[in-house]
Amino acid sequence: MGLIVVTPSASTAGVVREARELGYKQIWIQQKSESKEAIEALAGSDINLITGQCILMHYKPHSFHKFHARIKRFLGRHPK
């Protein structure tokens, strides 16, 4: 199961803690939604965490987002 978190950063830690308890294995914290507390809440888990990335570059990208995604792939910085 996967989750995309788009919340105010003050709420993100609670959301990811709950997702961890529910057994989520893929969590994407949208750029600007991350917090140190949220990232620390997932430390040591087997969850594939993506953070610091904009989902609009990766899910059906268009216009500027498509261009930006291509640059990230070229530079080897595209999340997995």
Phi, psi and omega per residue, in radians:
M1 nan 2.565 3.130
G2 -2.243 2.764 -3.105
L3 -2.491 2.367 2.982
I4 -1.883 2.134 -3.087
V5 -1.801 2.058 3.074
V6 -2.264 1.489 -3.095
T7 -2.363 2.928 2.961
P8 -1.064 2.494 -3.048
S9 -0.994 -0.501 3.127
A10 -1.180 -0.366 -3.124
S11 -1.705 -0.247 -2.968
T12 -1.130 -0.705 -3.107
A13 -1.020 -0.763 3.120
G14 -1.106 -0.682 3.138
V15 -1.147 -0.792 -3.103
V16 -1.252 -0.551 3.053
R17 -1.092 -0.802 3.115
E18 -1.101 -0.732 3.125
A19 -1.089 -0.688 3.110
R20 -1.096 -0.791 3.119
E21 -1.091 -0.566 -3.128
L22 -1.434 -0.108 3.058
G23 1.635 0.315 3.087
Y24 -1.139 2.436 -3.108
K25 -1.947 -0.237 -3.141
Q26 -2.278 2.089 3.100
I27 -2.285 2.223 3.077
W28 -1.967 2.035 3.061
I29 -1.720 1.984 -3.092
Q30 -1.009 2.498 3.072
Q31 -0.840 2.327 -3.131
K32 1.436 -0.104 3.077
S33 -1.717 -0.214 -3.070
E34 -1.280 2.722 3.021
S35 -2.534 2.732 3.123
K36 -1.029 -0.732 -3.131
E37 -1.091 -0.704 3.139
A38 -1.152 -0.752 -3.138
I39 -1.169 -0.714 3.099
E40 -1.132 -0.560 3.134
A41 -1.128 -0.382 -3.136
L42 -1.783 -0.053 -3.126
A43 -1.058 2.396 3.108
G44 1.408 -0.014 3.115
S45 -1.589 2.953 3.092
D46 -1.654 0.326 -3.137
I47 -1.350 2.321 3.018
N48 -1.391 1.893 -3.086
L49 -1.827 2.257 3.000
I50 -2.068 2.282 -3.131
T51 -2.550 2.795 3.122
G52 1.319 0.281 -3.121
Q53 -2.179 2.643 3.094
C54 -1.672 2.155 -3.123
I55 -1.058 -0.460 -3.120
L56 -1.190 -0.271 3.075
M57 -1.443 -0.276 -2.967
H58 -2.060 -0.523 3.123
Y59 -1.783 1.855 -3.120
K60 0.860 0.983 -3.111
P61 -1.137 2.582 3.052
H62 -2.535 2.907 -3.134
S63 0.793 -2.233 -3.081
F64 -1.051 -0.634 -3.118
H65 -1.124 -0.638 3.113
K66 -1.148 -0.779 3.113
F67 -1.064 -0.806 -3.123
H68 -1.092 -0.720 3.114
A69 -1.083 -0.710 3.120
R70 -1.099 -0.704 3.106
I71 -1.103 -0.768 3.132
K72 -1.072 -0.735 3.108
R73 -1.083 -0.799 -3.130
F74 -1.021 -0.705 -3.114
L75 -1.454 -0.072 -3.141
G76 1.309 0.437 -3.098
R77 -1.940 0.284 3.139
H78 -1.366 2.235 -3.094
P79 -1.170 2.708 3.129
K80 -1.972 nan nan
